[in-house]
Amino acid sequence: MSRRRTLGLGLWLMSACLLLVPVAEAAAAKRVFGSRPLQQGSKGRDVRVLQDFLTRWGVLTRVDGVYGPVTAGRVRAWERLTQRPIDGRMSLPDTVELRRRVENGEYRPDRPRPAAAAPVAPATGRATLLPDGTAVAPPGAPPVVVAMIAAANEIHAFPYKYGGGHGRWNDSGYDCSGSMSYVLHDAGLLTTALDSTGFMSWGQPGPGTWVTHYANPGHSFMVIAGLRFDTSGRAEDNSRWDTTMRSSSGYTVRHPAGL
């Protein structure tokens, strides 16, 4: 084979490989948990499910879809507590076992199970938006909802800041998921800030009685006691609170457990 033909064939193979990379990455992003072993370097929806399952079982793990050193450490903790071989990787049998434990409602053995949430009365009113841009919880709202509204009021006029609220709780500005994380953390519902992708799998499916959050890979917002708390509202009246709703098309709809 001539040198020119060899070079041409090499360039063609290189181009084909480059075209296949995005396709492979897109396929990996949609994988179902349990369809492949997971280890450091893995990315995708199945990694987010793994991180969510670990958190629900009792090993708090940030849900970001990236299997990095921190997630590997959380897996090793799960392996140690369940007396499985410790290697920081999730084999196919591991994924089956983790799913079984979570779906059966099991919780890590070295810590007391969180107390069951007391029944929450149905929402009987709507929060009131005041002229200064803050909100007032309606009568009869659960204490955790009152705490969320109070936390949201603290940052309702803070400027938008990309990444704000993720490196530290008290920041000079907040992005959409950072402001939501601040509110949920202040109410005792979240220990680590989540990005909008993380909120797509956090909490329980469907709308809540008092609180509902909406998320997609590019944006997230929440509705608390009938008022929307959203970074997009601030541009209009300098407050993240808004009495109007926005379309939920393209968003996952979830709510904090018990709310």
Secondary structure, DSSP 8 states (H G I E B T S, - for coil): --HHHHHHHHHHHHHHHHHHHHHHHHHHHT--TTSS-B-TT-BSHHHHHHHHHHHHHT-----SSB--HHHHHHHHHHHHHTT---SS-B-HHHHHHHHHHHHTT---TTS-------------S--EE-TTS-EE--TT--HHHHHHHHHHHHTTT--B-TTTTTS-SS-S-B-HHHHHHHHHHHTTS-SS---HHHHTTSSEES--SSEEEEEETTEEEEEETTEEE-GGGHHHHS-SEESS----TT-EEEE-TT-
